[in-house]
């Protein structure tokens, strides 16, 4: 299976990346082909709602979204990786999702499998509940097959993440992908 991991954190060595790397390790051990896109470090513009693309054409912006679009239209699974910032996905990842607009029809028609991996400082599950609800609604709207989530509560720093059971959960989720 071809898997694209969209990492939405500027911190390449932070908690969400650590969880993503464990997922990737498990998926690769199962023989899956994994591409990692560090979207927080890519040159991207936010969607401005101009309608130029007509939801199924070229975007008015010429930026790294073409790389993301090409990868997603060629894969079988997308993995959304984000730290939780004020109860939601990072603005960098949200910008990528908003740019789905220019190829919504083609992306929806694919019926991609998807996974959500988050890292939050707080241990309270309510901290991740809004991101979880957003992701589930996105899956419903985009016709994505939700294959699981790692809602990494209590993962506010790398040391907290290493001590949590979320590292093992992320690895096992990667191993379970079929």
MARBA-3410 file (N, C-alpha, C, O; in Angstrom, 1 decimal):
178
0.8,-1.2,0.0,0.0,0.0,0.0,0.9,1.2,0.0,1.9,1.3,0.6 ~ 0.5,2.2,-0.7,1.2,3.5,-0.8,0.5,4.5,0.2,-0.7,4.8,0.2 ~ 1.3,4.9,1.2,0.9,5.8,2.3,1.6,7.1,2.3,2.8,7.1,2.1 ~ 0.8,8.2,2.4,1.4,9.5,2.4,1.1,10.1,3.8,0.0,10.1,4.3 ~ 2.2,10.5,4.5,2.1,11.0,5.9,2.3,12.5,5.8,3.3,13.0,5.3
1.3,13.3,6.2,1.3,14.7,6.2,1.6,15.2,7.6,0.8,15.2,8.5 ~ 2.9,15.6,7.8,3.3,16.1,9.1,3.1,17.6,9.2,3.6,18.4,8.4 ~ 2.2,18.0,10.2,1.9,19.4,10.3,2.5,20.2,11.4,1.9,21.1,12.0 ~ 3.7,19.8,11.8,4.4,20.5,12.9,5.7,21.0,12.4,6.4,20.4,11.7 ~ 6.0,22.3,12.9,7.3,22.8,12.6,8.4,22.1,13.3,9.6,22.0,12.8
8.1,21.4,14.4,9.1,20.8,15.2,9.3,19.3,14.7,8.6,18.4,15.0 ~ 10.3,19.2,13.9,10.6,17.8,13.3,10.9,16.8,14.3,10.8,15.6,14.0 ~ 11.3,17.1,15.5,11.7,16.2,16.5,10.7,16.2,17.7,11.0,15.7,18.8 ~ 9.6,16.8,17.5,8.6,16.9,18.6,7.7,15.7,18.7,7.9,14.7,18.1 ~ 6.8,15.8,19.6,5.9,14.7,20.0,5.1,14.1,18.9,5.0,12.9,18.7
4.5,15.0,18.1,3.6,14.4,17.0,4.5,13.7,16.0,4.1,12.7,15.4 ~ 5.7,14.2,15.7,6.6,13.5,14.8,7.1,12.2,15.3,7.3,11.2,14.6 ~ 7.3,12.2,16.6,7.7,10.9,17.3,6.7,9.9,17.1,7.0,8.7,16.8 ~ 5.4,10.2,17.3,4.3,9.3,17.2,4.2,8.9,15.7,4.0,7.7,15.4 ~ 4.3,9.8,14.8,4.3,9.5,13.4,5.4,8.5,13.0,5.1,7.6,12.2
6.6,8.8,13.5,7.7,7.9,13.2,7.5,6.5,13.6,7.9,5.5,13.0 ~ 6.8,6.3,14.8,6.5,5.0,15.2,5.5,4.3,14.3,5.6,3.1,14.0 ~ 4.4,5.1,13.9,3.5,4.5,13.0,4.2,4.1,11.7,3.9,3.0,11.1 ~ 5.1,5.0,11.2,5.8,4.7,9.9,6.6,3.5,10.0,6.6,2.6,9.1 ~ 7.3,3.3,11.2,8.1,2.1,11.4,7.3,0.9,11.3,7.6,-0.1,10.6
6.1,0.9,12.0,5.2,-0.3,11.9,4.7,-0.6,10.5,4.6,-1.7,10.1 ~ 4.3,0.5,9.8,3.8,0.3,8.5,4.9,-0.2,7.5,4.6,-1.1,6.7 ~ 6.1,0.3,7.6,7.2,-0.1,6.8,7.5,-1.6,7.1,7.9,-2.3,6.1 ~ 7.5,-2.0,8.3,7.8,-3.4,8.7,6.7,-4.3,8.0,7.0,-5.5,7.8 ~ 5.6,-3.8,7.7,4.5,-4.6,7.1,4.7,-4.5,5.6,3.8,-5.1,4.8
5.7,-3.9,5.1,5.9,-3.8,3.6,5.3,-2.6,2.9,5.3,-2.6,1.7 ~ 4.7,-1.7,3.6,4.0,-0.6,3.0,5.1,0.5,2.5,6.1,0.6,3.2 ~ 4.8,1.2,1.5,5.6,2.2,0.9,5.1,3.5,1.5,3.9,3.9,1.3 ~ 6.0,4.2,2.3,5.5,5.4,3.0,6.3,6.7,2.5,7.5,6.7,2.5 ~ 5.6,7.7,2.1,6.1,9.0,1.8,5.8,10.0,2.9,4.6,10.0,3.3
6.8,10.7,3.3,6.6,11.7,4.3,6.7,13.1,3.7,7.7,13.4,3.1 ~ 5.6,13.9,4.0,5.6,15.3,3.5,5.6,16.2,4.7,4.6,16.2,5.5 ~ 6.7,16.9,5.0,6.8,17.8,6.1,6.1,19.1,5.7,6.7,20.1,5.3 ~ 4.7,19.1,5.7,4.0,20.2,5.1,4.2,21.5,5.9,4.0,22.6,5.3 ~ 4.6,21.5,7.1,4.8,22.7,7.9,6.1,23.4,7.3,6.3,24.6,7.6
6.9,22.7,6.6,8.1,23.3,6.0,8.0,23.5,4.5,9.0,23.8,3.9 ~ 6.9,23.4,4.0,6.7,23.5,2.5,6.2,25.0,2.2,5.7,25.6,3.1 ~ 6.4,25.4,1.0,6.0,26.7,0.6,4.5,26.6,0.1,4.3,26.1,-1.0 ~ 3.6,27.1,0.9,2.2,27.0,0.7,1.5,28.3,0.9,1.8,29.1,1.8 ~ 0.4,28.5,0.1,-0.5,29.6,0.4,-1.8,29.1,0.9,-2.2,28.0,0.5
-2.5,29.9,1.7,-3.8,29.4,2.1,-4.8,29.6,1.0,-4.6,30.5,0.1 ~ -5.8,28.8,1.0,-6.9,28.9,0.0,-7.6,30.2,0.2,-7.9,30.6,1.3 ~ -7.8,31.0,-0.9,-8.5,32.3,-0.7,-9.9,32.2,-1.2,-10.6,33.3,-1.3 ~ -10.4,31.0,-1.6,-11.8,30.9,-1.9,-12.1,31.6,-3.2,-13.3,32.0,-3.4 ~ -11.2,31.8,-4.1,-11.4,32.6,-5.3,-12.3,31.8,-6.3,-12.9,32.4,-7.2
-12.3,30.5,-6.2,-13.1,29.7,-7.2,-12.5,29.4,-8.5,-13.1,28.8,-9.4 ~ -11.3,29.9,-8.7,-10.5,29.7,-10.0,-10.5,28.2,-10.4,-10.6,27.9,-11.5 ~ -10.3,27.4,-9.4,-10.1,25.9,-9.6,-11.4,25.2,-10.0,-11.4,24.2,-10.6 ~ -12.5,25.8,-9.6,-13.8,25.1,-9.8,-13.9,23.8,-9.1,-14.7,22.9,-9.5 ~ -13.2,23.6,-8.0,-13.1,22.4,-7.2,-12.5,21.2,-7.9,-12.5,20.0,-7.4
-12.1,21.3,-9.1,-11.5,20.2,-9.9,-10.6,20.7,-11.0,-10.6,20.2,-12.1 ~ -9.8,21.7,-10.7,-8.9,22.2,-11.7,-7.6,22.7,-11.0,-7.3,22.4,-9.9 ~ -6.9,23.5,-11.8,-5.7,24.1,-11.3,-5.9,25.2,-10.3,-6.8,26.0,-10.5 ~ -5.1,25.3,-9.3,-5.2,26.3,-8.3,-4.5,27.6,-8.9,-3.6,27.5,-9.6 ~ -5.0,28.7,-8.4,-4.4,30.0,-8.9,-3.0,30.1,-8.3,-2.2,30.8,-8.9
-2.7,29.5,-7.2,-1.3,29.6,-6.6,-0.4,28.5,-7.2,-0.9,27.3,-7.4 ~ 0.8,28.8,-7.5,1.8,27.9,-7.9,2.8,27.7,-6.8,3.7,28.5,-6.6 ~ 2.6,26.7,-6.0,3.4,26.5,-4.8,3.5,25.0,-4.6,3.3,24.2,-5.5 ~ 4.0,24.6,-3.4,4.2,23.2,-3.1,3.0,22.3,-3.0,3.1,21.1,-2.8 ~ 1.8,22.9,-3.1,0.6,22.2,-3.1,0.5,21.2,-4.2,-0.1,20.1,-4.1
1.2,21.5,-5.3,1.2,20.6,-6.5,1.9,19.2,-6.1,1.5,18.2,-6.5 ~ 2.9,19.3,-5.2,3.6,18.1,-4.7,2.6,17.3,-3.8,2.5,16.1,-4.0 ~ 1.9,18.0,-2.9,0.9,17.3,-2.1,-0.2,16.7,-2.9,-0.6,15.5,-2.7 ~ -0.7,17.4,-3.8,-1.8,17.0,-4.7,-1.4,15.7,-5.4,-2.2,14.7,-5.5 ~ -0.3,15.7,-6.0,0.2,14.6,-6.8,0.4,13.4,-5.9,0.0,12.3,-6.3
0.9,13.6,-4.7,1.1,12.4,-3.8,-0.2,11.9,-3.3,-0.3,10.6,-3.3 ~ -1.1,12.7,-3.0,-2.4,12.2,-2.5,-3.2,11.5,-3.6,-3.9,10.5,-3.3 ~ -3.1,12.0,-4.8,-3.9,11.4,-5.9,-3.3,10.1,-6.3,-3.9,9.3,-7.1 ~ -2.0,9.8,-5.9,-1.3,8.5,-6.2,-1.3,7.5,-5.1,-0.7,6.4,-5.3 ~ -1.8,7.9,-3.9,-1.7,7.0,-2.8,-3.0,6.3,-2.4,-4.0,6.5,-3.0
-2.8,5.3,-1.5,-4.0,4.6,-1.0,-4.4,5.0,0.4,-5.6,4.8,0.8 ~ -3.5,5.7,1.1,-3.8,6.1,2.5,-3.1,7.4,2.8,-2.0,7.7,2.3 ~ -3.8,8.3,3.5,-3.3,9.5,4.0,-3.3,9.5,5.5,-4.3,9.1,6.1 ~ -2.2,10.0,6.1,-2.1,10.0,7.6,-1.9,11.5,7.9,-0.9,12.1,7.5 ~ -2.8,12.0,8.7,-2.7,13.4,9.2,-2.0,13.4,10.5,-2.5,12.8,11.5
-0.9,14.2,10.6,-0.2,14.2,11.9,-0.1,15.7,12.3,0.3,16.6,11.6 ~ -0.5,15.9,13.6,-0.6,17.3,14.0,-0.4,17.4,15.6,-1.0,16.6,16.3 ~ 0.2,18.4,16.0,0.1,18.8,17.4,-1.3,19.4,17.6,-1.8,20.0,16.6 ~ -1.8,19.4,18.8,-3.0,20.1,19.1,-2.7,21.5,19.6,-2.1,21.7,20.6 ~ -3.2,22.4,18.8,-3.0,23.8,19.2,-4.4,24.4,19.4,-5.2,24.5,18.5
-4.6,24.8,20.6,-5.9,25.4,21.0,-7.1,24.5,20.5,-8.1,25.0,19.9 ~ -7.0,23.2,20.8,-8.0,22.2,20.6,-8.2,21.8,19.1,-9.2,21.2,18.8 ~ -7.3,22.3,18.2,-7.5,21.9,16.8,-6.2,21.6,16.1,-5.1,21.6,16.8 ~ -6.3,21.3,14.8,-5.1,20.9,14.1,-4.2,22.2,13.9,-4.7,23.3,14.0 ~ -3.0,22.0,13.6,-2.1,23.1,13.4,-2.5,23.9,12.1,-3.2,23.3,11.2
-2.2,25.1,12.1,-2.6,25.9,10.9,-1.9,25.5,9.7,-2.5,25.6,8.6 ~ -0.8,24.9,9.8,0.0,24.4,8.6,-0.8,23.2,8.0,-0.9,23.1,6.8 ~ -1.3,22.3,8.8,-2.0,21.2,8.3,-3.4,21.6,7.8,-3.9,21.1,6.8 ~ -4.0,22.5,8.5,-5.3,23.0,8.1,-5.2,23.7,6.7,-6.2,23.6,5.9 ~ -4.1,24.4,6.5,-4.0,25.0,5.2,-3.9,24.0,4.1,-4.5,24.2,3.0
-3.3,22.9,4.3,-3.2,21.8,3.3,-4.6,21.2,3.1,-5.0,21.0,1.9 ~ -5.3,21.0,4.2,-6.7,20.4,4.0,-7.6,21.4,3.3,-8.4,21.0,2.4 ~ -7.5,22.7,3.6,-8.3,23.7,2.9,-7.9,23.7,1.4,-8.8,24.0,0.5 ~ -6.7,23.4,1.0,-6.3,23.4,-0.4,-6.8,22.1,-1.1,-6.7,22.0,-2.3 ~ -7.4,21.2,-0.4,-8.0,20.0,-1.1,-9.1,20.5,-2.0,-9.5,19.9,-3.0
-9.6,21.7,-1.8,-10.7,22.3,-2.5,-10.5,22.2,-4.0,-11.4,21.9,-4.8 ~ -9.2,22.4,-4.5,-8.9,22.4,-5.9,-9.0,21.0,-6.6,-8.9,20.9,-7.8 ~ -9.0,20.0,-5.7,-9.2,18.6,-6.3,-10.1,17.8,-5.5,-9.9,16.6,-5.4 ~ -11.1,18.4,-4.9,-12.0,17.7,-4.0,-12.7,16.5,-4.7,-12.8,15.4,-4.2 ~ -13.1,16.7,-6.0,-13.8,15.7,-6.7,-13.0,14.5,-6.9,-13.4,13.4,-6.6
-11.8,14.7,-7.4,-10.8,13.5,-7.6,-10.4,12.9,-6.3,-10.3,11.6,-6.2 ~ -10.2,13.7,-5.3,-9.8,13.1,-4.0,-11.0,12.3,-3.3,-10.8,11.2,-2.8 ~ -12.2,12.8,-3.4,-13.3,12.2,-2.9,-13.6,10.9,-3.6,-14.0,9.9,-3.0 ~ -13.4,10.9,-4.9,-13.7,9.7,-5.7,-12.7,8.5,-5.4,-13.1,7.4,-5.6 ~ -11.5,8.9,-4.9,-10.6,7.8,-4.5,-11.0,6.9,-3.4,-10.6,5.8,-3.3
-11.7,7.5,-2.4,-12.1,6.7,-1.2,-10.8,6.3,-0.4,-10.7,5.2,0.0 ~ -9.9,7.3,-0.2,-8.7,7.0,0.5,-9.0,6.5,1.9,-9.9,6.8,2.5 ~ -8.1,5.6,2.3,-8.0,5.3,3.7,-7.3,6.4,4.5,-6.5,7.1,3.9 ~ -7.6,6.6,5.7,-7.0,7.7,6.5,-6.8,7.4,7.9,-7.5,6.5,8.5 ~ -5.8,8.1,8.5,-5.5,7.9,9.9,-5.2,9.3,10.5,-4.7,10.2,9.8
-5.5,9.5,11.8,-5.2,10.8,12.5,-4.2,10.4,13.6,-4.5,9.5,14.4 ~ -3.1,11.2,13.7,-2.2,11.1,14.8,-2.0,12.5,15.4,-1.6,13.4,14.7 ~ -2.3,12.6,16.7,-2.2,13.9,17.4,-1.3,13.8,18.6,-1.1,12.7,19.1 ~ -0.8,15.0,19.0,0.0,15.1,20.3,-0.5,16.3,21.0,-0.5,17.4,20.4 ~ -1.0,16.1,22.2,-1.5,17.2,23.0,-0.8,17.2,24.4,-0.4,16.2,24.9
-0.6,18.4,24.9,0.0,18.5,26.3,-0.9,17.9,27.3,-0.4,17.1,28.2 ~ -2.1,18.3,27.3,-3.0,17.9,28.4,-3.3,16.4,28.3,-3.3,15.8,27.2 ~ -3.6,15.8,29.4,-4.0,14.4,29.5,-5.5,14.2,29.4,-5.9,13.0,29.2 ~ -6.2,15.2,29.4,-7.7,15.2,29.3,-8.1,14.9,27.9,-7.7,15.6,27.0 ~ -8.9,13.8,27.7,-9.4,13.5,26.3,-10.2,14.6,25.7,-10.3,14.6,24.5
-10.8,15.5,26.5,-11.6,16.6,25.9,-10.7,17.5,25.0,-11.2,18.1,24.1 ~ -9.4,17.5,25.4,-8.5,18.3,24.6,-8.4,17.9,23.1,-8.3,18.7,22.2 ~ -8.6,16.6,22.9,-8.5,16.1,21.5,-9.9,15.9,20.9,-10.0,15.6,19.7 ~ -10.9,16.1,21.6,-12.3,15.8,21.1,-12.7,16.7,19.9,-13.4,16.2,19.0 ~ -12.3,17.9,19.9,-12.6,18.8,18.8,-11.9,18.4,17.5,-12.5,18.4,16.4
-10.6,18.1,17.6,-9.8,17.7,16.5,-10.4,16.3,16.0,-10.5,16.1,14.8 ~ -10.7,15.4,16.9,-11.3,14.1,16.5,-12.6,14.3,15.8,-12.8,13.7,14.7 ~ -13.5,15.2,16.2,-14.7,15.5,15.6,-14.5,16.1,14.2,-15.2,15.8,13.2 ~ -13.5,17.0,14.1,-13.2,17.7,12.8,-12.7,16.6,11.8,-13.2,16.5,10.7 ~ -11.8,15.7,12.3,-11.3,14.7,11.4,-12.4,13.7,11.0,-12.5,13.4,9.8
-13.3,13.3,11.9,-14.4,12.4,11.5,-15.3,13.1,10.5,-15.8,12.4,9.6 ~ -15.6,14.3,10.6,-16.4,15.0,9.7,-15.7,15.2,8.3,-16.3,15.0,7.3 ~ -14.4,15.4,8.4,-13.6,15.5,7.1,-13.7,14.1,6.4,-13.8,14.1,5.2 ~ -13.5,13.0,7.2,-13.6,11.7,6.6,-14.9,11.5,5.9,-15.0,11.0,4.8 ~ -16.0,11.9,6.6,-17.3,11.7,6.0,-17.5,12.5,4.8,-18.0,12.0,3.8
-17.1,13.7,4.8,-17.3,14.6,3.6,-16.4,14.2,2.4,-16.9,14.3,1.3 ~ -15.2,13.8,2.7,-14.2,13.5,1.7,-14.3,12.0,1.2,-13.5,11.6,0.4 ~ -15.2,11.2,1.8,-15.3,9.8,1.5,-14.0,9.1,1.9,-13.6,8.1,1.2 ~ -13.3,9.5,3.0,-12.2,8.8,3.5,-12.6,7.7,4.4,-13.6,7.8,5.2 ~ -11.9,6.5,4.4,-12.2,5.4,5.2,-11.3,5.6,6.5,-10.1,5.3,6.4
-11.9,6.0,7.6,-11.1,6.2,8.8,-10.6,4.9,9.4,-11.4,4.0,9.8 ~ -9.3,4.7,9.3,-8.7,3.4,9.7,-8.1,3.5,11.1,-7.5,2.5,11.6 ~ -8.3,4.6,11.8,-7.9,4.7,13.2,-7.3,6.0,13.6,-7.0,6.9,12.7 ~ -7.0,6.1,14.9,-6.5,7.4,15.4,-5.6,7.1,16.6,-5.8,6.1,17.3 ~ -4.6,7.9,16.7,-3.8,7.9,18.0,-3.9,9.3,18.5,-3.4,10.3,17.9
-4.7,9.5,19.5,-5.0,10.8,20.2,-4.0,10.9,21.4,-4.3,10.5,22.5 ~ -2.8,11.4,21.1,-1.7,11.4,22.0,-1.9,12.5,23.1,-1.2,13.5,23.1 ~ -2.7,12.2,24.1,-2.8,13.1,25.2,-1.6,12.9,26.1,-1.1,11.8,26.2 ~ -1.3,13.9,26.9,-0.2,13.8,27.8,1.2,13.7,27.1,2.1,13.2,27.6 ~ 1.2,14.3,25.8,2.4,14.2,25.0,2.9,15.6,24.7,3.2,15.9,23.5
3.1,16.4,25.7,3.5,17.8,25.6,5.0,18.0,25.3,5.3,19.1,24.8 ~ 5.8,17.0,25.5,7.2,17.1,25.3,7.7,15.7,24.8,7.0,14.7,25.1 ~ 8.9,15.7,24.2,9.4,14.4,23.8,9.5,13.4,25.0,9.2,12.2,24.8 ~ 10.0,13.9,26.1,10.1,13.0,27.3,8.7,12.5,27.7,8.6,11.3,28.1 ~ 7.7,13.3,27.7,6.4,12.9,28.1,5.9,11.8,27.1,5.2,10.9,27.5
6.2,12.1,25.8,5.7,11.2,24.8,6.4,9.8,24.9,5.7,8.8,24.8 ~ 7.7,9.8,25.2,8.4,8.5,25.3,7.8,7.7,26.5,7.8,6.5,26.4 ~ 7.4,8.4,27.5,6.8,7.7,28.7,5.4,7.3,28.6,4.9,6.5,29.4 ~ 4.7,7.7,27.5,3.3,7.4,27.3,3.2,6.1,26.6,4.1,5.5,26.1 ~ 2.0,5.6,26.6,1.7,4.3,25.9,1.3,4.7,24.4,1.0,3.7,23.6
1.3,5.9,24.0,0.9,6.3,22.7,2.0,5.9,21.6,1.6,5.7,20.5 ~ 3.2,5.8,22.0,4.3,5.4,21.1,4.0,4.0,20.6,4.0,3.7,19.4 ~ 3.6,3.1,21.6,3.3,1.7,21.3,2.0,1.7,20.4,1.9,0.9,19.5 ~ 1.0,2.5,20.8,-0.2,2.5,20.0,0.0,2.9,18.6,-0.6,2.3,17.6 ~ 0.9,3.9,18.4,1.2,4.4,17.0,1.9,3.3,16.2,1.5,3.0,15.0
2.8,2.6,16.8,3.6,1.5,16.2,2.6,0.4,15.8,2.6,-0.1,14.7 ~ 1.7,0.0,16.7,0.8,-1.1,16.5,-0.2,-0.7,15.4,-0.6,-1.5,14.6 ~ -0.6,0.6,15.4,-1.5,1.0,14.3,-0.8,0.9,12.9,-1.5,0.4,12.0 ~ 0.4,1.2,12.9,1.2,1.1,11.6,1.3,-0.4,11.2,1.2,-0.7,10.0 ~ 1.5,-1.3,12.2,1.6,-2.7,11.9,0.3,-3.3,11.5,0.3,-4.3,10.8
-0.8,-2.7,11.9,-2.1,-3.3,11.6,-2.7,-2.9,10.2,-3.7,-3.4,9.8 ~ -2.0,-2.0,9.5,-2.6,-1.5,8.2,-2.5,-2.6,7.2,-1.5,-3.3,7.0 ~ -3.7,-2.8,6.6,-3.7,-3.8,5.5,-4.2,-3.2,4.2,-4.4,-3.9,3.2
END
